[in-house]
Amino acid sequence: MATPERMIICCQSFRTSGSPKGICHKSTEGFLQYIEEELLDRGLDAIVVATTCLKQCESGPIMVVQPENWWFKGVESEGAIDEILDSLEDGEPCEKYLLS
């Protein structure tokens, strides 16, 4: 199996102590599955990964696209995900959600 072209990392707020903190896990029910389905529908070569806290709680939910190292903030809806993936297809970061 070949390695994917991109990795999409989604914060799920969990800290090493195991207790959730922050807002990402509270605002992302169905988030991972939706992204995975969209990637398949769009034919994008990427893998979706849930991660521990990315320490950007004030800007969450957070989604990161690698290897571009684009960090997106406030990704709380399918519409936001769609806008980010539309821009990804165009080879550009979605400025509206880009964490600067």
MODELLER restraints for C-alpha pairs under 7 A, 6 or more apart:
rsr = mdl.restraints
at = mdl.atoms
rsr.add(forms.Gaussian(group=physical.xy_distance, feature=features.Distance(at['CA:4:A'], at['CA:45:A']), mean=5.50, stdev=0.5))
rsr.add(forms.Gaussian(group=physical.xy_distance, feature=features.Distance(at['CA:4:A'], at['CA:46:A']), mean=5.17, stdev=0.5))
rsr.add(forms.Gaussian(group=physical.xy_distance, feature=features.Distance(at['CA:4:A'], at['CA:47:A']), mean=6.39, stdev=0.5))
rsr.add(forms.Gaussian(group=physical.xy_distance, feature=features.Distance(at['CA:5:A'], at['CA:45:A']), mean=5.45, stdev=0.5))
rsr.add(forms.Gaussian(group=physical.xy_distance, feature=features.Distance(at['CA:5:A'], at['CA:46:A']), mean=5.75, stdev=0.5))
rsr.add(forms.Gaussian(group=physical.xy_distance, feature=features.Distance(at['CA:6:A'], at['CA:45:A']), mean=6.45, stdev=0.5))
rsr.add(forms.Gaussian(group=physical.xy_distance, feature=features.Distance(at['CA:6:A'], at['CA:46:A']), mean=4.49, stdev=0.5))
rsr.add(forms.Gaussian(group=physical.xy_distance, feature=features.Distance(at['CA:6:A'], at['CA:47:A']), mean=6.54, stdev=0.5))
rsr.add(forms.Gaussian(group=physical.xy_distance, feature=features.Distance(at['CA:6:A'], at['CA:65:A']), mean=6.85, stdev=0.5))
rsr.add(forms.Gaussian(group=physical.xy_distance, feature=features.Distance(at['CA:6:A'], at['CA:66:A']), mean=5.49, stdev=0.5))
rsr.add(forms.Gaussian(group=physical.xy_distance, feature=features.Distance(at['CA:6:A'], at['CA:67:A']), mean=6.12, stdev=0.5))
rsr.add(forms.Gaussian(group=physical.xy_distance, feature=features.Distance(at['CA:7:A'], at['CA:46:A']), mean=5.33, stdev=0.5))
rsr.add(forms.Gaussian(group=physical.xy_distance, feature=features.Distance(at['CA:7:A'], at['CA:47:A']), mean=4.96, stdev=0.5))
rsr.add(forms.Gaussian(group=physical.xy_distance, feature=features.Distance(at['CA:7:A'], at['CA:48:A']), mean=6.04, stdev=0.5))
rsr.add(forms.Gaussian(group=physical.xy_distance, feature=features.Distance(at['CA:7:A'], at['CA:65:A']), mean=5.88, stdev=0.5))
rsr.add(forms.Gaussian(group=physical.xy_distance, feature=features.Distance(at['CA:7:A'], at['CA:66:A']), mean=5.09, stdev=0.5))
rsr.add(forms.Gaussian(group=physical.xy_distance, feature=features.Distance(at['CA:8:A'], at['CA:46:A']), mean=6.81, stdev=0.5))
rsr.add(forms.Gaussian(group=physical.xy_distance, feature=features.Distance(at['CA:8:A'], at['CA:47:A']), mean=6.09, stdev=0.5))
rsr.add(forms.Gaussian(group=physical.xy_distance, feature=features.Distance(at['CA:8:A'], at['CA:48:A']), mean=4.82, stdev=0.5))
rsr.add(forms.Gaussian(group=physical.xy_distance, feature=features.Distance(at['CA:8:A'], at['CA:49:A']), mean=6.09, stdev=0.5))
rsr.add(forms.Gaussian(group=physical.xy_distance, feature=features.Distance(at['CA:8:A'], at['CA:63:A']), mean=6.84, stdev=0.5))
rsr.add(forms.Gaussian(group=physical.xy_distance, feature=features.Distance(at['CA:8:A'], at['CA:64:A']), mean=5.62, stdev=0.5))
rsr.add(forms.Gaussian(group=physical.xy_distance, feature=features.Distance(at['CA:8:A'], at['CA:65:A']), mean=4.66, stdev=0.5))
rsr.add(forms.Gaussian(group=physical.xy_distance, feature=features.Distance(at['CA:8:A'], at['CA:66:A']), mean=6.35, stdev=0.5))
rsr.add(forms.Gaussian(group=physical.xy_distance, feature=features.Distance(at['CA:9:A'], at['CA:48:A']), mean=6.03, stdev=0.5))
rsr.add(forms.Gaussian(group=physical.xy_distance, feature=features.Distance(at['CA:9:A'], at['CA:49:A']), mean=4.81, stdev=0.5))
rsr.add(forms.Gaussian(group=physical.xy_distance, feature=features.Distance(at['CA:9:A'], at['CA:50:A']), mean=5.91, stdev=0.5))
rsr.add(forms.Gaussian(group=physical.xy_distance, feature=features.Distance(at['CA:9:A'], at['CA:51:A']), mean=6.60, stdev=0.5))
rsr.add(forms.Gaussian(group=physical.xy_distance, feature=features.Distance(at['CA:9:A'], at['CA:63:A']), mean=5.61, stdev=0.5))
rsr.add(forms.Gaussian(group=physical.xy_distance, feature=features.Distance(at['CA:9:A'], at['CA:64:A']), mean=4.94, stdev=0.5))
rsr.add(forms.Gaussian(group=physical.xy_distance, feature=features.Distance(at['CA:9:A'], at['CA:65:A']), mean=6.41, stdev=0.5))
rsr.add(forms.Gaussian(group=physical.xy_distance, feature=features.Distance(at['CA:10:A'], at['CA:49:A']), mean=6.10, stdev=0.5))
rsr.add(forms.Gaussian(group=physical.xy_distance, feature=features.Distance(at['CA:10:A'], at['CA:50:A']), mean=4.91, stdev=0.5))
rsr.add(forms.Gaussian(group=physical.xy_distance, feature=features.Distance(at['CA:10:A'], at['CA:51:A']), mean=5.99, stdev=0.5))
rsr.add(forms.Gaussian(group=physical.xy_distance, feature=features.Distance(at['CA:10:A'], at['CA:62:A']), mean=6.15, stdev=0.5))
rsr.add(forms.Gaussian(group=physical.xy_distance, feature=features.Distance(at['CA:10:A'], at['CA:63:A']), mean=4.64, stdev=0.5))
rsr.add(forms.Gaussian(group=physical.xy_distance, feature=features.Distance(at['CA:10:A'], at['CA:64:A']), mean=6.51, stdev=0.5))
rsr.add(forms.Gaussian(group=physical.xy_distance, feature=features.Distance(at['CA:11:A'], at['CA:24:A']), mean=6.05, stdev=0.5))
rsr.add(forms.Gaussian(group=physical.xy_distance, feature=features.Distance(at['CA:11:A'], at['CA:50:A']), mean=6.02, stdev=0.5))
rsr.add(forms.Gaussian(group=physical.xy_distance, feature=features.Distance(at['CA:11:A'], at['CA:51:A']), mean=5.13, stdev=0.5))
rsr.add(forms.Gaussian(group=physical.xy_distance, feature=features.Distance(at['CA:11:A'], at['CA:52:A']), mean=6.01, stdev=0.5))
rsr.add(forms.Gaussian(group=physical.xy_distance, feature=features.Distance(at['CA:11:A'], at['CA:53:A']), mean=5.72, stdev=0.5))
rsr.add(forms.Gaussian(group=physical.xy_distance, feature=features.Distance(at['CA:11:A'], at['CA:54:A']), mean=6.06, stdev=0.5))
rsr.add(forms.Gaussian(group=physical.xy_distance, feature=features.Distance(at['CA:11:A'], at['CA:61:A']), mean=6.70, stdev=0.5))
rsr.add(forms.Gaussian(group=physical.xy_distance, feature=features.Distance(at['CA:11:A'], at['CA:62:A']), mean=5.56, stdev=0.5))
rsr.add(forms.Gaussian(group=physical.xy_distance, feature=features.Distance(at['CA:11:A'], at['CA:63:A']), mean=6.43, stdev=0.5))
rsr.add(forms.Gaussian(group=physical.xy_distance, feature=features.Distance(at['CA:12:A'], at['CA:24:A']), mean=5.42, stdev=0.5))
rsr.add(forms.Gaussian(group=physical.xy_distance, feature=features.Distance(at['CA:12:A'], at['CA:25:A']), mean=4.56, stdev=0.5))
rsr.add(forms.Gaussian(group=physical.xy_distance, feature=features.Distance(at['CA:12:A'], at['CA:50:A']), mean=6.18, stdev=0.5))
rsr.add(forms.Gaussian(group=physical.xy_distance, feature=features.Distance(at['CA:12:A'], at['CA:51:A']), mean=5.79, stdev=0.5))
rsr.add(forms.Gaussian(group=physical.xy_distance, feature=features.Distance(at['CA:12:A'], at['CA:52:A']), mean=5.73, stdev=0.5))
rsr.add(forms.Gaussian(group=physical.xy_distance, feature=features.Distance(at['CA:12:A'], at['CA:53:A']), mean=6.24, stdev=0.5))
rsr.add(forms.Gaussian(group=physical.xy_distance, feature=features.Distance(at['CA:13:A'], at['CA:20:A']), mean=5.56, stdev=0.5))
rsr.add(forms.Gaussian(group=physical.xy_distance, feature=features.Distance(at['CA:13:A'], at['CA:21:A']), mean=5.59, stdev=0.5))
rsr.add(forms.Gaussian(group=physical.xy_distance, feature=features.Distance(at['CA:13:A'], at['CA:22:A']), mean=5.77, stdev=0.5))
rsr.add(forms.Gaussian(group=physical.xy_distance, feature=features.Distance(at['CA:13:A'], at['CA:23:A']), mean=6.84, stdev=0.5))
rsr.add(forms.Gaussian(group=physical.xy_distance, feature=features.Distance(at['CA:13:A'], at['CA:24:A']), mean=5.49, stdev=0.5))
rsr.add(forms.Gaussian(group=physical.xy_distance, feature=features.Distance(at['CA:13:A'], at['CA:25:A']), mean=5.43, stdev=0.5))
rsr.add(forms.Gaussian(group=physical.xy_distance, feature=features.Distance(at['CA:13:A'], at['CA:52:A']), mean=5.52, stdev=0.5))
rsr.add(forms.Gaussian(group=physical.xy_distance, feature=features.Distance(at['CA:13:A'], at['CA:53:A']), mean=4.18, stdev=0.5))
rsr.add(forms.Gaussian(group=physical.xy_distance, feature=features.Distance(at['CA:14:A'], at['CA:20:A']), mean=4.50, stdev=0.5))
rsr.add(forms.Gaussian(group=physical.xy_distance, feature=features.Distance(at['CA:14:A'], at['CA:21:A']), mean=6.34, stdev=0.5))
rsr.add(forms.Gaussian(group=physical.xy_distance, feature=features.Distance(at['CA:14:A'], at['CA:52:A']), mean=4.73, stdev=0.5))
rsr.add(forms.Gaussian(group=physical.xy_distance, feature=features.Distance(at['CA:14:A'], at['CA:53:A']), mean=5.25, stdev=0.5))
rsr.add(forms.Gaussian(group=physical.xy_distance, feature=features.Distance(at['CA:15:A'], at['CA:52:A']), mean=5.90, stdev=0.5))
rsr.add(forms.Gaussian(group=physical.xy_distance, feature=features.Distance(at['CA:15:A'], at['CA:53:A']), mean=5.71, stdev=0.5))
rsr.add(forms.Gaussian(group=physical.xy_distance, feature=features.Distance(at['CA:22:A'], at['CA:57:A']), mean=5.05, stdev=0.5))
rsr.add(forms.Gaussian(group=physical.xy_distance, feature=features.Distance(at['CA:23:A'], at['CA:57:A']), mean=6.30, stdev=0.5))
rsr.add(forms.Gaussian(group=physical.xy_distance, feature=features.Distance(at['CA:23:A'], at['CA:60:A']), mean=6.15, stdev=0.5))
rsr.add(forms.Gaussian(group=physical.xy_distance, feature=features.Distance(at['CA:23:A'], at['CA:61:A']), mean=6.44, stdev=0.5))
rsr.add(forms.Gaussian(group=physical.xy_distance, feature=features.Distance(at['CA:24:A'], at['CA:60:A']), mean=5.44, stdev=0.5))
rsr.add(forms.Gaussian(group=physical.xy_distance, feature=features.Distance(at['CA:24:A'], at['CA:61:A']), mean=4.18, stdev=0.5))
rsr.add(forms.Gaussian(group=physical.xy_distance, feature=features.Distance(at['CA:24:A'], at['CA:62:A']), mean=6.79, stdev=0.5))
rsr.add(forms.Gaussian(group=physical.xy_distance, feature=features.Distance(at['CA:27:A'], at['CA:61:A']), mean=6.80, stdev=0.5))
rsr.add(forms.Gaussian(group=physical.xy_distance, feature=features.Distance(at['CA:27:A'], at['CA:76:A']), mean=5.98, stdev=0.5))
rsr.add(forms.Gaussian(group=physical.xy_distance, feature=features.Distance(at['CA:28:A'], at['CA:76:A']), mean=6.46, stdev=0.5))
rsr.add(forms.Gaussian(group=physical.xy_distance, feature=features.Distance(at['CA:32:A'], at['CA:48:A']), mean=6.92, stdev=0.5))
rsr.add(forms.Gaussian(group=physical.xy_distance, feature=features.Distance(at['CA:36:A'], at['CA:48:A']), mean=6.39, stdev=0.5))
rsr.add(forms.Gaussian(group=physical.xy_distance, feature=features.Distance(at['CA:39:A'], at['CA:46:A']), mean=6.94, stdev=0.5))
rsr.add(forms.Gaussian(group=physical.xy_distance, feature=features.Distance(at['CA:59:A'], at['CA:73:A']), mean=5.31, stdev=0.5))
rsr.add(forms.Gaussian(group=physical.xy_distance, feature=features.Distance(at['CA:59:A'], at['CA:74:A']), mean=5.91, stdev=0.5))
rsr.add(forms.Gaussian(group=physical.xy_distance, feature=features.Distance(at['CA:60:A'], at['CA:73:A']), mean=5.42, stdev=0.5))
rsr.add(forms.Gaussian(group=physical.xy_distance, feature=features.Distance(at['CA:60:A'], at['CA:74:A']), mean=5.04, stdev=0.5))
rsr.add(forms.Gaussian(group=physical.xy_distance, feature=features.Distance(at['CA:60:A'], at['CA:75:A']), mean=6.98, stdev=0.5))
rsr.add(forms.Gaussian(group=physical.xy_distance, feature=features.Distance(at['CA:61:A'], at['CA:73:A']), mean=5.93, stdev=0.5))
rsr.add(forms.Gaussian(group=physical.xy_distance, feature=features.Distance(at['CA:61:A'], at['CA:74:A']), mean=5.06, stdev=0.5))
rsr.add(forms.Gaussian(group=physical.xy_distance, feature=features.Distance(at['CA:61:A'], at['CA:75:A']), mean=5.23, stdev=0.5))
rsr.add(forms.Gaussian(group=physical.xy_distance, feature=features.Distance(at['CA:61:A'], at['CA:76:A']), mean=6.25, stdev=0.5))
rsr.add(forms.Gaussian(group=physical.xy_distance, feature=features.Distance(at['CA:62:A'], at['CA:71:A']), mean=6.98, stdev=0.5))
rsr.add(forms.Gaussian(group=physical.xy_distance, feature=features.Distance(at['CA:62:A'], at['CA:72:A']), mean=5.62, stdev=0.5))
rsr.add(forms.Gaussian(group=physical.xy_distance, feature=features.Distance(at['CA:62:A'], at['CA:73:A']), mean=4.86, stdev=0.5))
rsr.add(forms.Gaussian(group=physical.xy_distance, feature=features.Distance(at['CA:62:A'], at['CA:74:A']), mean=6.45, stdev=0.5))
rsr.add(forms.Gaussian(group=physical.xy_distance, feature=features.Distance(at['CA:62:A'], at['CA:75:A']), mean=6.24, stdev=0.5))
rsr.add(forms.Gaussian(group=physical.xy_distance, feature=features.Distance(at['CA:63:A'], at['CA:71:A']), mean=5.96, stdev=0.5))
rsr.add(forms.Gaussian(group=physical.xy_distance, feature=features.Distance(at['CA:63:A'], at['CA:72:A']), mean=5.14, stdev=0.5))
rsr.add(forms.Gaussian(group=physical.xy_distance, feature=features.Distance(at['CA:63:A'], at['CA:73:A']), mean=6.75, stdev=0.5))
rsr.add(forms.Gaussian(group=physical.xy_distance, feature=features.Distance(at['CA:63:A'], at['CA:75:A']), mean=6.95, stdev=0.5))
rsr.add(forms.Gaussian(group=physical.xy_distance, feature=features.Distance(at['CA:64:A'], at['CA:70:A']), mean=5.57, stdev=0.5))
rsr.add(forms.Gaussian(group=physical.xy_distance, feature=features.Distance(at['CA:64:A'], at['CA:71:A']), mean=4.45, stdev=0.5))
rsr.add(forms.Gaussian(group=physical.xy_distance, feature=features.Distance(at['CA:64:A'], at['CA:72:A']), mean=6.06, stdev=0.5))
rsr.add(forms.Gaussian(group=physical.xy_distance, feature=features.Distance(at['CA:65:A'], at['CA:71:A']), mean=6.59, stdev=0.5))
rsr.add(forms.Gaussian(group=physical.xy_distance, feature=features.Distance(at['CA:70:A'], at['CA:93:A']), mean=6.70, stdev=0.5))
rsr.add(forms.Gaussian(group=physical.xy_distance, feature=features.Distance(at['CA:71:A'], at['CA:98:A']), mean=5.92, stdev=0.5))
rsr.add(forms.Gaussian(group=physical.xy_distance, feature=features.Distance(at['CA:71:A'], at['CA:99:A']), mean=5.36, stdev=0.5))
rsr.add(forms.Gaussian(group=physical.xy_distance, feature=features.Distance(at['CA:72:A'], at['CA:97:A']), mean=5.07, stdev=0.5))
rsr.add(forms.Gaussian(group=physical.xy_distance, feature=features.Distance(at['CA:72:A'], at['CA:98:A']), mean=4.51, stdev=0.5))
rsr.add(forms.Gaussian(group=physical.xy_distance, feature=features.Distance(at['CA:72:A'], at['CA:99:A']), mean=5.13, stdev=0.5))
rsr.add(forms.Gaussian(group=physical.xy_distance, feature=features.Distance(at['CA:73:A'], at['CA:97:A']), mean=5.31, stdev=0.5))
rsr.add(forms.Gaussian(group=physical.xy_distance, feature=features.Distance(at['CA:73:A'], at['CA:98:A']), mean=6.20, stdev=0.5))
rsr.add(forms.Gaussian(group=physical.xy_distance, feature=features.Distance(at['CA:73:A'], at['CA:99:A']), mean=5.52, stdev=0.5))
rsr.add(forms.Gaussian(group=physical.xy_distance, feature=features.Distance(at['CA:74:A'], at['CA:97:A']), mean=6.60, stdev=0.5))
rsr.add(forms.Gaussian(group=physical.xy_distance, feature=features.Distance(at['CA:75:A'], at['CA:81:A']), mean=6.54, stdev=0.5))
rsr.add(forms.Gaussian(group=physical.xy_distance, feature=features.Distance(at['CA:83:A'], at['CA:94:A']), mean=6.83, stdev=0.5))
rsr.add(forms.Gaussian(group=physical.xy_distance, feature=features.Distance(at['CA:84:A'], at['CA:94:A']), mean=5.25, stdev=0.5))
rsr.add(forms.Gaussian(group=physical.xy_distance, feature=features.Distance(at['CA:87:A'], at['CA:93:A']), mean=5.71, stdev=0.5))
rsr.add(forms.Gaussian(group=physical.xy_distance, feature=features.Distance(at['CA:87:A'], at['CA:94:A']), mean=5.38, stdev=0.5))
